[in-house]
Amino acid sequence: MESLREYLLEQARERRWVYDQRMVSDKSPVEWAEEALKQALMEKYFQELPYQTGIKVVSWVPKLSGEIRIDYQLDVRNDI
């Protein structure tokens, strides 16, 4: 998990803190990954994506290179 932290720190832009640094989240890394995909899908497919979209991480595999392979399952409910 340390490699994910290092990657995120490398990608982060330096700027003023938005939240107090003592603030702690109770979300797991899997929940963060699900939220990140949901946000990316909404940004890309805002008009087309139904609001009732379930996202579930089904596989989380750290690689020796420091990357993480994350497989998701999407449940999209759309009445047609």
MOLIN-V173031 format. One record per residue. N is the residue number from 1. RES is the residue in one letter. PHI is phi in degrees with one decimal (999 if undefined). Layout:
{{N | RES | PHI} {N | RES | PHI}}
This chain:
{{1 | M | 999} {2 | E | -61.3} {3 | S | -66.2} {4 | L | -64.0} {5 | R | -61.1} {6 | E | -62.5} {7 | Y | -60.6} {8 | L | -63.1} {9 | L | -64.6} {10 | E | -66.0} {11 | Q | -82.0} {12 | A | -69.9} {13 | R | -87.7} {14 | E | -78.7} {15 | R | -163.8} {16 | R | -65.6} {17 | W | -64.4} {18 | V | -85.3} {19 | Y | -117.0} {20 | D | -61.6} {21 | Q | -66.2} {22 | R | -83.3} {23 | M | -69.9} {24 | V | -122.0} {25 | S | -97.3} {26 | D | -99.4} {27 | K | -78.1} {28 | S | -82.0} {29 | P | -58.3} {30 | V | -66.2} {31 | E | -64.3} {32 | W | -63.0} {33 | A | -64.1} {34 | E | -63.9} {35 | E | -64.2} {36 | A | -63.9} {37 | L | -67.0} {38 | K | -59.7} {39 | Q | -64.5} {40 | A | -63.2} {41 | L | -64.7} {42 | M | -65.4} {43 | E | -67.0} {44 | K | -82.6} {45 | Y | -121.0} {46 | F | -53.9} {47 | Q | -77.3} {48 | E | -90.5} {49 | L | -84.7} {50 | P | -64.0} {51 | Y | -70.1} {52 | Q | -89.6} {53 | T | -119.0} {54 | G | -95.1} {55 | I | -124.2} {56 | K | -137.8} {57 | V | -78.1} {58 | V | -105.7} {59 | S | -152.8} {60 | W | -136.3} {61 | V | -123.7} {62 | P | -71.0} {63 | K | -106.0} {64 | L | -62.8} {65 | S | -74.1} {66 | G | 99.4} {67 | E | -78.8} {68 | I | -126.7} {69 | R | -93.7} {70 | I | -120.1} {71 | D | -103.9} {72 | Y | -114.2} {73 | Q | -119.2} {74 | L | -106.9} {75 | D | -118.3} {76 | V | -109.8} {77 | R | -105.2} {78 | N | -142.6} {79 | D | -83.8} {80 | I | -116.0}}
